[in-house]
Amino acid sequence: MNTDRPGSTPSFGQFAARMMAICSLLVLAIQPVAAQSILRDAESEALLADMSRDLIRAAGLLPSNVNVVVINDRSINAFVAGTQDVYVHSGLIEAADSVNEVQGVIAHELGHIALGHSITRSESASKATNITILSLLLGIAAVAAGAGEAGLGIIGAGQQAALGKFLAHTRGEEAGADVAGAKYLSQAGLTGKGSINFFKKLQNLEFRLAIPQEDSYNRSHPLSGERITLLQDIYQADPAYDNPVDPELEARFQRVKAKLVGYVADPAETLRDYPETDQSVPARYARAYAWHKSAYPEKALAEAKSLLAEAPDDPYFLEIYGQILLESGRPKEAIAPLQKAVARTNSQSLIAGVYGHALIASEDPANLPEAERVLRASLARDAENPFAWYQLGVVYESRGDRPRAALASAERYVLQGNAPLALRSAEEAMVGLPQGSADFIRAQDIAILARDAVERAPRRR
């Protein structure tokens, strides 16, 4: 029941509820983007590394320290979150027509990193919070004096001022990152045409959503039209403006884009966008995933075989062929193509993990030593692969090595953010591992970190 009458002083409960709502709005406005589901794929990661390497160097960063990560989110977005990693939504790759468009986005995000915007944004958020706290204190004083509506007005005005100050700061950062991104594209010898084209896509989206185009006040980003106006002259005056796009990178991008669509989109949508009349490599690639998702393994295998007929040594075609066989209940047949894919990629960790899975799924004890070797090598290159840790745990469990199986589980749960299970598994591993051994020390480290996370969890609620 609503007991708030016009002109009356709010009750303490109603006042507190309004305070919580106002504070929540500010927190949402300044809170970093929460962790989301990450898509990992060997071919995609290789492409993103190659297409961004020169841009990373132009930004004064080391390519070995910067990862471009794909987030499973079909909205059009990209962001950085306090590290040197760039996060790109799958929807942005879907929306892009060329590799150069995505390079423009990556250049912009690298601008945020190189200009230290995660630090300055935190400082701006702190100042905005101070404004809101001051308005809260003044508002509480007014309510205590009996001026309830006036108190709420003071608080609302303070919140609006804080949010406006914060948004003005972020708009300035976005404009700075746009200019920095243009500089990095130029230094890498890359045209800015893709950047302009992508901003025009965003502008068309703003038109469809009926976003007012008068000015960008109350927005975290400048309007796309404002950004196009700023960048058009910069790009057109740049010597790299008419440079052609690398045709090999473009071909790889179209493959990865089709593969991504096949993986994340509804199969009916994929088959509509890549109909069977389209016999291009990207179209067949997309359909292989779509048919596989639709539980038509023979159709999926037919598309994969047609790709291998053109490029029998392509490691990624071998990977998808082996993956379809494996996930269709034919692990023994999957071993040969996956083994070849591992060899062709110099034991790329993600593909090696799938190969190890096939060896285990074959249920042939003679394959377990090879599975252990492959999985350990995979994790030595890339330890952030929970599925590979799970498979290695299966190998240890099958030979009765419970302590190391528990340690592998602890590693997996750490990566999945499950502190209670990581702690339980690490403690189980420590019971059976030789004290002072490398594995014991690793289990001990996990237990310490997981215990701390478990103990802190209640205080965050």
C-alpha positions in Angstrom: 0.0 0.0 0.0 1.3 3.5 -0.9 1.1 5.7 2.2 3.0 8.6 0.7 0.6 11.6 0.5 1.2 14.8 -1.5 2.7 17.4 0.7 3.5 15.0 3.6 6.9 14.4 5.1 8.1 10.9 4.1 8.5 8.3 6.8 12.0 7.1 7.6 11.4 3.9 5.7 10.3 5.7 2.6 13.2 8.1 2.9 15.7 5.3 3.3 14.2 3.6 0.3 14.6 6.7 -1.8 18.2 7.1 -0.6 19.0 3.5 -1.7 17.4 4.1 -5.1 19.4 7.3 -5.7 22.7 5.8 -4.5 22.0 2.7 -6.7 21.7 5.0 -9.8 25.1 6.5 -9.1 26.7 3.2 -8.5 25.3 1.9 -11.8 26.6 4.9 -13.6 30.2 4.6 -12.4 30.5 0.8 -11.9 33.0 -1.0 -14.1 31.5 -3.5 -16.5 31.0 -6.8 -14.8 32.7 -10.0 -15.9 30.9 -11.7 -18.7 31.2 -15.0 -20.6 34.4 -15.1 -22.7 34.6 -16.9 -26.0 37.8 -18.7 -26.7 38.8 -20.0 -30.1 42.3 -20.6 -31.5 41.7 -19.2 -34.9 39.9 -16.1 -33.6 42.7 -15.4 -31.1 45.4 -15.7 -33.7 43.6 -13.3 -36.0 42.9 -10.7 -33.3 46.6 -10.9 -32.3 47.8 -10.4 -35.8 45.4 -7.6 -36.7 46.1 -5.6 -33.5 49.9 -6.1 -33.1 51.0 -3.0 -35.0 48.3 -0.9 -33.3 49.5 -2.1 -29.8 53.0 -1.1 -30.6 51.9 2.3 -31.9 50.2 2.8 -28.6 53.5 2.3 -26.8 52.4 -1.1 -25.4 53.9 -4.6 -25.7 51.8 -7.0 -27.8 52.8 -9.8 -25.3 51.0 -7.8 -22.5 47.8 -7.0 -24.4 45.0 -9.5 -25.3 42.0 -8.8 -27.4 39.2 -10.9 -25.9 35.8 -11.8 -27.4 32.8 -11.5 -25.0 29.7 -13.6 -25.7 27.3 -10.7 -26.1 25.5 -9.8 -29.3 25.2 -6.2 -28.5 27.6 -3.8 -30.3 30.2 -2.8 -27.8 33.9 -2.9 -26.8 35.6 -1.8 -23.6 38.6 -1.9 -21.4 38.3 -2.7 -17.7 41.4 -1.5 -15.7 43.9 -3.9 -17.4 45.8 -3.8 -20.7 43.2 -6.1 -22.3 40.6 -5.0 -24.9 37.2 -6.7 -24.7 35.1 -6.9 -27.9 31.5 -8.1 -27.9 30.7 -10.8 -30.4 27.9 -8.6 -31.7 30.5 -5.9 -32.7 32.3 -8.5 -34.9 29.0 -9.6 -36.4 28.1 -6.0 -37.2 31.5 -5.1 -38.8 31.8 -5.5 -42.5 35.6 -5.5 -42.6 38.7 -6.2 -40.6 39.5 -2.5 -40.8 36.3 -1.5 -39.0 37.3 -3.7 -36.0 40.9 -2.4 -36.1 39.4 1.1 -35.7 37.5 0.0 -32.6 40.6 -1.7 -31.1 42.7 1.5 -31.8 40.1 3.5 -29.9 40.2 1.1 -26.9 44.0 1.1 -26.9 43.7 4.9 -26.6 41.8 4.4 -23.3 44.6 2.2 -22.0 47.5 4.3 -23.2 45.9 7.5 -21.8 45.3 5.9 -18.4 41.6 6.4 -18.5 40.8 3.7 -16.0 42.7 5.7 -13.3 41.2 9.1 -14.3 37.7 7.6 -14.5 38.1 6.2 -11.0 39.2 9.7 -9.7 36.2 11.3 -11.5 33.8 8.7 -10.0 35.3 9.5 -6.5 34.6 13.2 -7.0 31.1 12.5 -8.2 30.5 10.3 -5.1 31.7 13.2 -2.9 29.2 15.5 -4.5 26.4 13.0 -3.8 27.5 12.4 -0.2 27.4 16.1 0.5 23.9 16.4 -1.0 22.8 13.4 1.1 24.0 15.1 4.3 22.3 18.4 3.4 19.1 16.5 2.4 19.1 14.5 5.7 19.5 17.8 7.6 16.5 19.3 5.7 14.4 16.2 6.4 15.3 16.3 10.1 14.2 19.9 10.2 10.8 18.8 8.8 11.3 19.9 5.2 11.0 16.4 3.7 10.3 17.3 0.0 12.9 20.0 0.1 15.4 17.5 1.5 14.7 15.1 -1.3 15.0 17.9 -3.8 18.5 18.7 -2.5 19.5 15.0 -2.8 18.1 14.7 -6.3 19.9 17.8 -7.4 23.1 16.6 -6.0 22.8 13.2 -7.7 22.1 14.9 -11.0 25.1 17.2 -10.6 27.3 14.3 -9.8 26.1 12.2 -12.7 26.4 15.2 -15.1 30.0 15.8 -13.9 30.9 12.2 -14.3 29.3 11.9 -17.8 31.1 15.1 -19.0 34.4 13.5 -17.9 33.7 10.2 -19.8 32.7 12.1 -22.9 36.1 13.9 -22.8 37.8 10.6 -22.4 36.0 9.2 -25.4 37.0 12.1 -27.6 40.6 11.7 -26.4 40.6 8.0 -27.2 39.1 8.8 -30.7 42.0 11.1 -31.5 44.6 8.7 -30.0 43.1 5.8 -32.0 43.4 7.8 -35.2 47.1 8.4 -34.4 47.7 4.7 -33.8 46.0 3.7 -37.1 48.2 6.2 -38.9 51.4 5.0 -37.3 50.5 1.4 -38.1 49.9 2.4 -41.8 46.2 1.6 -41.6 43.4 3.6 -43.1 40.8 5.2 -41.0 38.0 4.5 -43.5 36.8 1.5 -41.5 36.6 3.6 -38.3 34.4 6.2 -40.1 32.3 3.4 -41.6 31.7 1.9 -38.2 30.8 5.2 -36.6 28.2 5.6 -39.4 26.7 2.2 -38.4 26.4 3.5 -34.9 24.9 6.7 -36.1 22.3 4.7 -38.1 21.5 2.7 -34.9 21.0 6.0 -33.0 18.6 7.1 -35.7 16.6 3.8 -35.5 16.5 4.1 -31.7 15.3 7.8 -32.0 18.1 9.0 -29.9 18.0 12.9 -29.8 20.8 14.3 -32.0 20.9 17.9 -30.7 23.8 17.3 -28.2 25.4 14.6 -26.1 24.6 16.0 -22.7 23.6 13.3 -20.3 25.4 10.7 -22.4 28.6 8.9 -21.5 29.8 9.0 -25.2 29.7 11.8 -27.7 27.1 11.3 -30.4 28.4 9.3 -33.4 27.8 12.3 -35.7 30.0 14.5 -33.5 32.7 11.8 -33.6 32.5 11.5 -37.4 32.9 15.3 -37.7 35.9 15.2 -35.5 37.6 12.3 -37.2 36.8 12.8 -40.8 39.3 15.6 -41.4 42.0 13.9 -39.3 41.7 10.7 -41.4 41.4 12.3 -44.8 44.6 14.3 -44.2 46.5 11.2 -43.1 48.9 9.6 -45.7 47.6 6.2 -44.7 44.0 7.1 -45.6 44.1 5.5 -49.1 46.2 2.5 -48.1 44.5 -0.8 -49.1 43.4 -3.3 -46.5 45.6 -6.5 -46.2 43.6 -9.0 -48.3 44.9 -12.0 -46.3 43.7 -10.4 -43.0 40.4 -9.5 -44.6 39.9 -13.1 -45.8 40.7 -14.4 -42.3 38.3 -11.9 -40.7 35.4 -13.0 -42.9 36.1 -16.7 -41.9 36.2 -15.8 -38.2 33.1 -13.7 -38.4 31.2 -16.5 -40.2 32.5 -19.0 -37.6 31.4 -16.7 -34.8 27.9 -16.3 -36.2 27.6 -20.0 -36.7 28.5 -20.5 -33.0 26.5 -17.8 -31.2 23.5 -17.3 -33.5 20.4 -19.4 -33.7 20.9 -22.0 -36.5 17.9 -20.8 -38.5 19.4 -17.3 -38.5 22.8 -18.6 -39.6 21.2 -20.6 -42.5 19.3 -17.5 -43.5 22.4 -15.3 -43.6 24.6 -18.0 -45.2 22.2 -20.0 -47.4 23.3 -23.3 -49.1 23.4 -21.4 -52.4 26.4 -19.6 -51.0 29.4 -21.9 -51.5 32.1 -19.4 -50.2 34.5 -20.6 -47.5 32.9 -18.3 -44.8 29.4 -19.6 -45.7 30.3 -23.2 -45.5 32.2 -22.6 -42.3 29.2 -20.9 -40.7 26.9 -23.7 -41.8 29.2 -26.4 -40.4 28.6 -24.9 -36.9 24.9 -24.3 -37.6 24.2 -27.9 -38.7 26.3 -29.2 -35.7 24.3 -27.1 -33.3 21.1 -28.3 -34.9 22.1 -32.0 -34.3 22.6 -32.7 -38.0 26.2 -34.2 -37.7 26.3 -35.6 -41.3 25.4 -32.2 -42.8 27.9 -30.6 -40.5 30.6 -33.1 -41.5 29.8 -32.6 -45.2 30.4 -28.9 -44.9 33.7 -29.5 -43.0 34.8 -32.1 -45.6 34.2 -29.7 -48.4 36.4 -27.2 -46.7 39.1 -29.8 -46.2 38.9 -30.8 -49.8 40.1 -27.3 -50.7 42.7 -27.0 -47.9 43.5 -30.4 -46.4 46.2 -29.0 -44.1 44.2 -26.1 -42.7 44.4 -26.6 -39.0 41.2 -24.9 -38.2 39.2 -26.9 -40.8 40.8 -30.0 -39.2 39.8 -28.8 -35.8 36.1 -28.3 -36.7 36.0 -31.7 -38.5 37.5 -33.4 -35.4 35.3 -31.5 -33.0 32.1 -32.5 -34.9 33.2 -36.1 -34.8 34.1 -36.0 -31.1 30.9 -34.3 -30.1 28.8 -36.7 -32.3 30.1 -39.7 -30.3 32.9 -40.7 -32.7 36.0 -39.9 -30.6 38.2 -42.5 -32.2 37.6 -41.0 -35.7 38.3 -37.5 -34.2 41.8 -38.4 -33.0 43.6 -38.3 -36.4 42.3 -34.9 -37.7 42.8 -33.3 -34.2 46.3 -34.7 -34.0 47.1 -33.2 -37.3 45.6 -29.9 -36.3 47.8 -29.8 -33.2 50.9 -30.5 -35.2 50.0 -27.8 -37.8 49.6 -25.2 -35.0 52.7 -26.1 -33.1 50.6 -27.5 -30.2 48.2 -24.6 -29.9 46.8 -24.9 -26.4 43.1 -24.8 -27.1 43.3 -27.3 -30.0 45.6 -29.5 -27.9 42.9 -29.5 -25.2 40.3 -30.8 -27.6 42.7 -33.5 -28.9 43.4 -34.6 -25.3 39.6 -34.9 -24.8 39.3 -37.1 -27.8 42.1 -39.4 -26.6 40.3 -39.8 -23.2 36.8 -40.2 -24.8 38.2 -43.0 -26.9 38.1 -45.1 -23.7 41.3 -46.8 -24.8 43.8 -47.0 -21.8 46.7 -47.0 -24.2 45.8 -43.4 -25.2 45.9 -42.0 -21.6 49.7 -41.3 -21.5 49.5 -39.3 -24.7 46.4 -37.5 -23.4 48.3 -36.5 -20.2 51.3 -35.4 -22.2 49.2 -33.3 -24.6 47.1 -31.7 -21.8 50.1 -30.9 -19.6 51.8 -29.2 -22.6 48.6 -27.3 -23.4 48.3 -26.0 -19.8 52.0 -25.1 -19.7 51.3 -22.7 -22.6 47.9 -21.5 -21.4 46.9 -22.3 -17.8 43.6 -20.4 -18.1 41.7 -23.3 -19.7 39.3 -24.8 -17.2 38.2 -27.5 -19.7 41.8 -28.7 -20.1 42.2 -28.9 -16.3 39.0 -30.9 -16.1 40.3 -33.4 -18.7 43.7 -33.7 -17.0 41.9 -34.4 -13.8 40.0 -37.2 -15.5 43.4 -38.7 -16.6 44.8 -38.6 -13.0 41.5 -40.1 -11.6 41.6 -42.9 -14.2 45.0 -44.0 -12.9 44.1 -43.6 -9.2 46.1 -40.4 -8.6 43.4 -38.8 -6.5 45.6 -36.0 -5.0 46.6 -34.6 -8.5 43.0 -35.1 -9.7 41.9 -32.9 -6.8 44.6 -30.3 -7.6 43.4 -30.2 -11.3 39.9 -29.6 -10.0 41.1 -26.8 -7.7 42.8 -25.1 -10.7 39.5 -25.5 -12.7 37.4 -24.0 -9.9 39.7 -21.1 -9.5 39.3 -20.2 -13.1 35.5 -20.6 -12.8 35.4 -18.3 -9.8 34.1 -21.0 -7.5 36.1 -20.3 -4.3 34.3 -22.9 -2.0 35.0 -25.8 -4.3 38.5 -24.6 -5.1 39.2 -24.5 -1.4 37.7 -28.0 -0.8 39.7 -29.5 -3.7 43.0 -27.8 -2.8 42.7 -29.1 0.8 41.9 -32.6 -0.5 45.0 -32.4 -2.7 47.3 -31.3 0.1 46.3 -34.4 2.2 47.8 -36.8 -0.4 50.6 -34.7 -2.0 54.2 -34.9 -0.7 54.8 -31.9 1.6 57.2 -29.4 0.0 56.6 -30.6 -3.5 55.8 -28.2 -6.3 52.2 -29.6 -6.5 51.8 -29.3 -2.7 52.9 -25.7 -2.7 50.6 -24.9 -5.6 47.6 -26.5 -3.8 48.6 -24.6 -0.6 48.6 -21.3 -2.6 45.2 -22.0 -4.0 43.8 -22.9 -0.6 45.1 -19.7 0.9 43.6 -17.5 -1.8 40.3 -19.5 -1.9 39.9 -19.4 1.8 40.4 -15.6 1.8 37.8 -15.3 -0.9 35.3 -17.5 1.0 35.9 -15.5 4.3 35.4 -12.2 2.5 32.3 -13.3 0.6 29.7 -12.6 3.5 31.0 -9.1 4.0 30.3 -8.2 0.4 26.6 -9.1 0.7 
